[in-house]
Amino acid sequence: MFYKRALTFLLALTLALSLCACGAKAPANDGTQTITDGVGRQVTITPGTYQRVVCIGAGALRMYTYVGDTALLCGVEDIDNTSLTQRPKMFDSVARPYLLAYGDVFQTLPSCGTGGPNAQAAEAEKILSCSPDIVLSEYEDVEKEDALQAQLGVPVVTLKAGPDGVFDDAFRQSMTLLGQIFGRNEQAEALLSFIDGQQAELLRRTASLTDAEKPGVYLCGLGNWGTTNHLMTAQNYAPFRVAGVRNVVTGLAADGIQAIEEEKFVSLGSDMDILVLDAAAVKNIAPLYQEKPDLFSACKAWQTGRVYLEMAYNAYYTNYEIALANTWFLAKSVYPDLFSDVDMTAKTNEITNAFLGRELADEIFACPSSFGGYQQIDTATFFAS
């Protein structure tokens, strides 16, 4: 008996030492885990147990709908509840696919805050009134997130996307984190695999092109905390990179979405083989065109009729599924021979189905600020009225 006990003790000691040697940590018996959220905070969670979810801040609810179960939502920001009369409405004309897919669910939920770009603070009392057992947030201030978690008494997990949006590692990490928190790893992995496949196919089709074969493209009207005009662009627009597109905007002091000088826009006109407008910016660009039509007509793309309309990239933060669809549209517009087999209605439906489980192309194109969907613009008539 003594030898058996001694042998058992030695085996247990050997196992413990081997775990220490390789840096492994035995899992907690209560099922909890400590995760690192999007802003580097350590948050203790109990995966797969949450039944009452609240999402706050620009983009948090959108990202949750890609992986999570909307039946678990117990509150929604006013901006996403279209049944309310008093609510932020600045994005109502712009397609937000998550709202098109699940707006009927959101209308049944109580308020967890106002939301929108003019309400940049979590409303703890409203959140508490929804009795959540976890909060997903896109307010990226570590101290405020810690304070909110202490006040609510439930985990507050910060999600993050990153400057490259749907193609950014931060977006990937947020999707993986959501899968881990809610026990929906398969859903998260399937979405990320889909995105990887789409990106690989886009890169494959344009891989053999030389710089000399690539037309110069200018993208205008990118949203950044609201709709913008022809001067708002980016020199490092990730969809351009993935679609193999040559951006005519270079040499800016900083990356990211930003306004350029009108003189810079004019100077690029002769190199603009193709001009792409973000649909959300049309309402601001139209009156400017009426005032200064020569500003646009001097652009090479305007003269040759190679002007295209992509769907709104940002509306209460990034429309990630639309950003992916836009990448296909950019590739198809710039390289029509290489992408002649791509139908944008079918491609948009494929993408929204992967992200949201719904085919939403018709609804996206029907939104007022979509102007009927992806298209080549008739420069003689589009801004005429």
Secondary structure as GFF3:
##gff-version 3
##sequence-region A 1 385
A	DSSP	alpha_helix	2	21	.	.	.	ID=ss1
A	DSSP	beta_strand	33	36	.	.	.	ID=ss2
A	DSSP	beta_strand	42	45	.	.	.	ID=ss3
A	DSSP	beta_strand	53	56	.	.	.	ID=ss4
A	DSSP	alpha_helix	60	67	.	.	.	ID=ss5
A	DSSP	three_ten_helix	70	72	.	.	.	ID=ss6
A	DSSP	three_ten_helix	78	80	.	.	.	ID=ss7
A	DSSP	alpha_helix	97	106	.	.	.	ID=ss8
A	DSSP	alpha_helix	124	129	.	.	.	ID=ss9
A	DSSP	beta_strand	134	137	.	.	.	ID=ss10
A	DSSP	alpha_helix	142	152	.	.	.	ID=ss11
A	DSSP	beta_strand	156	158	.	.	.	ID=ss12
A	DSSP	three_ten_helix	165	167	.	.	.	ID=ss13
A	DSSP	alpha_helix	169	181	.	.	.	ID=ss14
A	DSSP	alpha_helix	185	206	.	.	.	ID=ss15
A	DSSP	three_ten_helix	211	213	.	.	.	ID=ss16
A	DSSP	beta_strand	216	220	.	.	.	ID=ss17
A	DSSP	beta_strand	232	233	.	.	.	ID=ss18
A	DSSP	alpha_helix	238	243	.	.	.	ID=ss19
A	DSSP	beta_strand	246	247	.	.	.	ID=ss20
A	DSSP	beta_strand	258	259	.	.	.	ID=ss21
A	DSSP	alpha_helix	262	267	.	.	.	ID=ss22
A	DSSP	three_ten_helix	269	271	.	.	.	ID=ss23
A	DSSP	beta_strand	274	278	.	.	.	ID=ss24
A	DSSP	three_ten_helix	279	281	.	.	.	ID=ss25
A	DSSP	alpha_helix	282	291	.	.	.	ID=ss26
A	DSSP	alpha_helix	293	297	.	.	.	ID=ss27
A	DSSP	alpha_helix	300	304	.	.	.	ID=ss28
A	DSSP	beta_strand	307	310	.	.	.	ID=ss29
A	DSSP	alpha_helix	320	334	.	.	.	ID=ss30
A	DSSP	alpha_helix	344	356	.	.	.	ID=ss31
A	DSSP	alpha_helix	361	366	.	.	.	ID=ss32
A	DSSP	three_ten_helix	368	370	.	.	.	ID=ss33
A	DSSP	beta_strand	375	376	.	.	.	ID=ss34
###
